[in-house]
């Protein structure tokens, strides 16, 4: 159920918790997904970060047999990244940009969002599609909005020269497909953010891509942009997976540029919401976002995972007319894309999900106990 439409035709790598065999220690392992099952590659590649540092990770994986640990449905999947920093680019689509401005103008109150939406769309001429960030046209629009007292920090990063890139979650804190995903219990207006996530090494080379859910608390961030960290970084509030599709002859950055990410939310109350986000409508090229993340001013020795943003901002009413959408406990969120497979998680609150306890020290202690650390 998690495979892409072309099944295992591409080079698919992930991370799974491998149970102990006789005389061995259980632990997280880099695995390859192949037509005949899941294969543990940890003896050759102890970390995903290390694998992505190779000149040709896809070729290295194809040349490594590993040992079979089971079928896809027998494996406990983890997020497919380990030592990489988890970064996210925000306000990279015109539609989501408008919704961020609406959140700010409504002060995080969903009841006010519809009237604010109407006013903002009227002022902006209905759409920002086709506007190039940092262009002369964008700067003229900025001056007009300032004159109308409608300027916003979201518009600054949406149409200005500098992208918004922030740290979404600590190293090793993201969850994989099949796990519960967390909402802050104090939030009453929130939504999923289905996105493509790039796997980038320390040299700024994009080596593959996967899917992610950059869970968003619209009420927290709407009250103040300075609450971004509280809105974005909570226990289990970042899901990535199911695996990284490495760039090879079947998949490249051009496939990312043409990618459509689909979303389905199913609630225990019978509510169903569907939507999609097309990378063809992104305002900034993915490689531009990579360059704005890693450059002479900031380095990432272990690489990073970069959420590219989403154009999906749900306005569909769930309970009350004009009330918009918000999650309920037990919602099943299914994010999919033709060549990247399916990431599925169930909504709970961050205080009810098991605490995150397996950190960097634990990872290295585990690798040492399994004899996988070497110079």
Secondary structure, 3 states (H helix, E strand, C coil): CCCECCECCCEEEEEEEECCCCCCCCEEEEEEEECCEEEECCCCCCCHHHHHCCCCHHHHHHCCCCEEEECHHHCEEECCCCCCEEEEEECCEHHHHHHHHHHHHCCCCHHHHHHHHHHHHHHCCCCCCCCCCCCHHHHHHHHHHHHCCCCCHHHHHHHCCCCEEEEEECCCCCECCCCEEEECCCCCCEECCEEEEEEECCCCCEEEEEEEEECEEHHHHHHCHHHHHHHHCCCCCEEEEEEEEECECCECHHHHHCCEEEEEEECCCCCEEEEEEEHHHECCCHHHHHHHHCECCECCCCCEEEECCCCCCCCCCCCCCCCCCCCCCCCEEEEEECCCEEEEEEEEECCCCCCCCCCHHHHHHHHHHCCCCCC
